[in-house]
């Protein structure tokens, strides 16, 4: 009995791009920060602390440069919390500038968040 192998039919639908691990969780953490930070320093600090925790979790699923960028962002949100609560000195706006730069880079690495 002859055996025949058939190729799977080609799909006309393009495959969706697979985002690197950690990107979706990082995007959710950053979106939650924007929604929850508000304008009061105490709420900004609480949102920064939660974002730090969420990004640490997102980093568990990430590898390579994406993982390093998520870890850096987590550290920056922790520093932002420290500055907003007075645990360390310094201008919180300096940390926010670093965060904005790293979010832009993470967007590039993840194919936009």
Long-range contacts (C-beta under 8 A, 24 or more apart in sequence): 17-111, 19-110, 19-111, 20-62, 20-63, 20-64, 20-66, 20-109, 20-110, 21-61, 21-62, 21-63, 21-66, 21-67, 22-58, 22-59, 22-60, 22-61, 22-62, 22-63, 22-66, 22-67, 22-70, 23-62, 23-66, 23-106, 23-109, 23-110, 23-111, 23-113, 25-54, 25-57, 25-58, 25-61, 26-55, 26-58, 26-62, 26-70, 26-73, 26-106, 26-110, 26-113, 27-110, 27-113, 28-54, 28-58, 29-54, 29-55, 29-58, 30-103, 30-113, 33-77, 41-84, 42-84, 44-80, 44-84, 44-92, 45-80, 45-81, 45-84, 45-85, 48-77, 48-78, 48-80, 48-81, 48-84, 49-77, 49-78, 49-81, 51-77, 52-77, 52-78, 52-81, 65-109, 66-106, 66-109, 66-110, 69-102, 69-105, 69-106, 69-109, 70-106, 72-102, 73-99, 73-102, 73-103, 73-106, 76-102
